[in-house]
Amino acid sequence: MFVGNMGANVINYGYHIIMGRLLGPLDYGVLASLYSIIYLISIIPSSASVSIVKFISTANEDELPSVYYSIKKFIFKLAIVLSLFMLAISPFVAKFLKIESLSSVLLITPILFLALITLVNQSSSQGLLKFSGSVIPTFISSALKLLIGVGLVLIGWSVSGAMLAIAIGLLFAYLNSQKFIDKYIKQTSFKRINLNSFVKYSGPVVIQSLAFTSIFTIDVLLVKHFLDPFSAGIYAALSTLGKIIFFATSPIASTMFPIIAKRKAAKEKYINVFLIAILTTSLIAVGITVFYWLFPNIAIGVLFGKDYLSARTDLIWMGIFMTFYSLSNLVVNFYLSIGNTKVVYIPLLAAIAQIVSIWFYHNSITQVLHSSLYVTAGMFLCLVTFTGYNLFAENRK
């Protein structure tokens, strides 16, 4: 899971680096803002993914096909409704972000639909601990997005070409994921499953996903809205470099989740898995941040080029911001894996605080970054306190 996702993440960063150079700061700022919209609309897929992993990983073998097909049908209907909603609001999104090309924004609609139906299969594979069924579609999507996207930009399709490539990559990822899951879940006798517990569990997960997705995307959107186009492009490059920390560590949380959920259901020990996960995440995140602090010119110049070097003084703040973010995300995923959903209100309050802070303090890139950094540091401190309280209460029992 870790190696496969890291491979896909390397391709994804190759995509952003190449696009940053091909498009330049102005158009890359547009692409990054559209990516932020994609991250925001992926709240539903990513939150549904967590719920699917939990329910598939804890289902009995006899009821597994019924659970899978009931969830698949539910998500398909949801995908249609959300896609139509995105189609309707596309003109307003383009106006808020000051994007002239409406076609680029409209392409978010098929991306949303394909992401939803693909993640049903990927999450089911993850719940079965068949991790290649989750990793390979991601790898296919990333590779095609890069190859086709670069080709379309080079022939003059600009941001619209980059967005179209994402949709094409997702289409092929879905076809692969469906072929894989059909080998392990065969529809023999189908019994309709009551999804009330699935929906009930998904509620807090949606809140968690909304909060974390907002924290690392809303800053890009607000910068695009408040600051000049060049600054938005510079911030987009900073954000992409910061996301290296999250995407380098996210496979740890993804792998930890089903393992702990399964151990919890079997009443086996799971704390050691969590401790290993948080230690590994800390080492990776801090290591990348230290590199950013010591060699900002290399990190920015080699990846994005000299046009983006004005971002070097702010790179360390982005690194610290994303370190706190990644650690907080891991802790919240741990609690969700053991069925403790009360924790989701901590990142929700943090997300609201970040929006309010940036809305009033956005005179410079540094000011925006400091707002996000203080919010995520406070969130992590609250999560540590929450964990200490829970461990104390458990020991008293």
WOWONOR-V369208 format. One record per backbone hydrogen bond with DSSP energy under -1.0 kcal/mol. CO is the residue of the C=O (numbers start at 1). NH is the residue of the N-H. E is the energy in kcal/mol with one decimal. If there is no record, write none. Layout:
((CO/NH/E) (CO/NH/E))
This chain:
((1/5/-2.3) (2/6/-2.4) (3/7/-2.1) (4/8/-2.0) (5/9/-2.7) (6/10/-2.4) (7/11/-1.7) (8/12/-2.5) (9/13/-2.4) (10/14/-2.2) (11/15/-2.4) (12/16/-2.1) (13/17/-2.7) (14/18/-2.6) (15/19/-2.7) (16/20/-2.6) (17/21/-1.8) (18/22/-3.0) (19/23/-2.9) (20/24/-1.3) (24/28/-2.5) (25/29/-1.6) (26/30/-1.1) (27/31/-2.3) (28/32/-2.7) (29/33/-1.7) (30/34/-2.0) (31/35/-2.3) (32/36/-1.9) (33/37/-1.7) (34/38/-2.2) (35/39/-2.6) (36/40/-2.3) (37/41/-2.8) (38/42/-1.2) (40/43/-1.5) (42/46/-3.1) (43/47/-2.5) (44/48/-2.7) (45/49/-2.3) (46/50/-1.6) (47/51/-1.7) (48/52/-2.8) (49/53/-2.6) (50/54/-1.9) (51/55/-2.5) (52/56/-2.9) (53/57/-2.3) (54/58/-1.2) (60/64/-1.0) (63/67/-2.3) (64/68/-2.6) (65/69/-2.6) (66/70/-1.9) (67/71/-2.2) (68/72/-2.5) (69/73/-2.0) (70/74/-1.9) (71/75/-2.7) (72/76/-2.0) (73/77/-1.7) (74/78/-2.0) (75/79/-2.5) (76/80/-1.7) (77/81/-2.0) (78/82/-2.5) (79/83/-2.1) (80/84/-2.1) (81/85/-1.9) (82/86/-2.4) (83/87/-2.2) (84/88/-1.8) (85/89/-1.8) (89/93/-2.1) (90/94/-2.4) (91/95/-1.7) (92/96/-2.3) (93/97/-2.2) (94/99/-2.8) (100/102/-1.1) (102/106/-2.5) (103/107/-1.5) (105/108/-1.7) (106/109/-1.6) (107/111/-1.3) (108/112/-2.5) (109/113/-2.0) (110/114/-2.5) (111/115/-2.1) (112/116/-2.0) (113/117/-1.9) (114/118/-1.8) (115/119/-1.9) (118/122/-2.2) (119/123/-2.7) (120/124/-1.7) (121/125/-2.2) (122/126/-2.0) (123/127/-2.5) (124/128/-1.5) (125/130/-2.7) (126/129/-1.5) (130/133/-1.6) (131/134/-1.2) (131/135/-2.4) (132/136/-2.3) (135/139/-2.4) (136/140/-2.7) (137/141/-2.6) (138/142/-2.4) (139/143/-2.6) (140/144/-2.5) (141/145/-2.1) (142/146/-1.9) (143/147/-2.6) (144/148/-2.6) (145/149/-1.4) (146/150/-2.5) (147/151/-1.6) (148/152/-2.6) (149/153/-2.3) (150/154/-2.4) (151/155/-1.3) (152/157/-2.6) (153/156/-1.5) (157/161/-1.4) (158/162/-1.6) (159/163/-2.2) (160/164/-2.4) (161/165/-1.9) (162/166/-1.1) (163/167/-1.5) (164/168/-2.2) (165/169/-2.4) (166/170/-2.0) (167/171/-1.9) (168/172/-1.8) (169/173/-1.8) (170/174/-2.4) (171/175/-1.9) (172/176/-1.9) (173/177/-2.5) (174/178/-2.4) (175/179/-1.7) (176/180/-2.0) (177/181/-2.4) (178/182/-1.7) (180/183/-1.4) (181/184/-1.2) (181/185/-2.5) (186/188/-1.1) (195/199/-2.8) (196/200/-2.7) (197/201/-2.3) (198/202/-2.0) (199/203/-1.4) (201/205/-1.2) (202/206/-2.8) (203/207/-1.8) (204/208/-2.4) (205/209/-2.8) (206/210/-3.1) (207/211/-2.4) (208/212/-2.5) (209/213/-2.5) (210/214/-2.1) (211/215/-2.1) (212/216/-1.3) (214/217/-1.3) (214/218/-2.9) (217/221/-1.8) (218/222/-2.7) (219/223/-2.3) (220/224/-2.1) (221/225/-1.7) (222/226/-2.9) (223/227/-2.3) (228/232/-2.2) (229/233/-1.9) (230/234/-2.2) (231/235/-2.8) (232/236/-2.0) (233/237/-1.7) (234/238/-2.0) (235/239/-2.9) (236/240/-2.2) (237/241/-2.2) (238/242/-2.5) (239/243/-2.3) (242/245/-1.2) (243/247/-3.1) (244/248/-1.9) (245/249/-1.2) (246/250/-2.3) (249/252/-1.4) (250/254/-2.3) (251/255/-2.1) (252/256/-2.4) (253/257/-2.1) (255/259/-1.1) (256/260/-2.6) (257/261/-2.5) (258/262/-2.3) (259/263/-2.2) (260/264/-3.0) (261/265/-2.1) (262/266/-1.7) (263/268/-3.3) (264/267/-1.2) (270/274/-1.5) (271/275/-2.5) (272/276/-2.1) (273/277/-2.1) (274/278/-2.5) (275/279/-2.1) (276/280/-2.4) (277/281/-2.4) (278/282/-2.1) (279/283/-2.2) (280/284/-2.2) (281/285/-2.6) (282/286/-2.6) (283/287/-1.9) (284/288/-2.1) (285/289/-2.1) (286/290/-2.5) (287/291/-1.7) (288/292/-2.2) (289/293/-2.0) (290/294/-2.4) (291/295/-3.0) (295/299/-2.2) (296/300/-2.4) (297/301/-2.6) (298/302/-2.1) (300/304/-3.1) (300/305/-1.3) (305/308/-1.6) (306/309/-1.3) (308/311/-2.0) (309/312/-1.9) (311/314/-1.3) (314/318/-1.7) (315/319/-2.2) (316/320/-2.2) (317/321/-2.4) (318/322/-2.4) (319/323/-1.5) (320/324/-2.1) (321/325/-1.8) (322/326/-2.4) (323/327/-2.2) (324/328/-2.2) (325/329/-2.4) (326/330/-1.9) (327/331/-2.0) (328/332/-2.3) (329/333/-2.2) (330/334/-1.9) (331/335/-1.8) (332/336/-2.2) (333/337/-2.0) (334/338/-1.1) (335/340/-2.6) (336/339/-1.3) (341/344/-1.3) (342/345/-1.2) (343/346/-1.7) (344/348/-1.4) (345/349/-2.0) (346/350/-1.8) (347/351/-2.5) (348/352/-2.0) (349/353/-2.3) (350/354/-2.2) (351/355/-2.0) (352/356/-2.3) (353/357/-2.4) (354/358/-2.7) (355/359/-2.4) (356/360/-1.4) (357/361/-2.0) (364/368/-1.8) (365/369/-2.4) (366/370/-2.5) (367/371/-1.8) (368/372/-1.8) (369/373/-2.6) (370/374/-2.6) (371/375/-1.8) (372/376/-2.4) (373/377/-2.4) (374/378/-2.1) (375/379/-2.2) (376/380/-2.4) (377/381/-2.1) (378/382/-2.2) (379/383/-2.2) (380/384/-2.4) (381/385/-2.2) (382/386/-2.5) (383/387/-2.4) (384/388/-2.5) (385/389/-2.3) (386/390/-2.1) (387/391/-2.5) (388/392/-2.1) (389/393/-2.5) (390/394/-2.3) (391/395/-2.2) (392/396/-1.8) (393/397/-1.2))
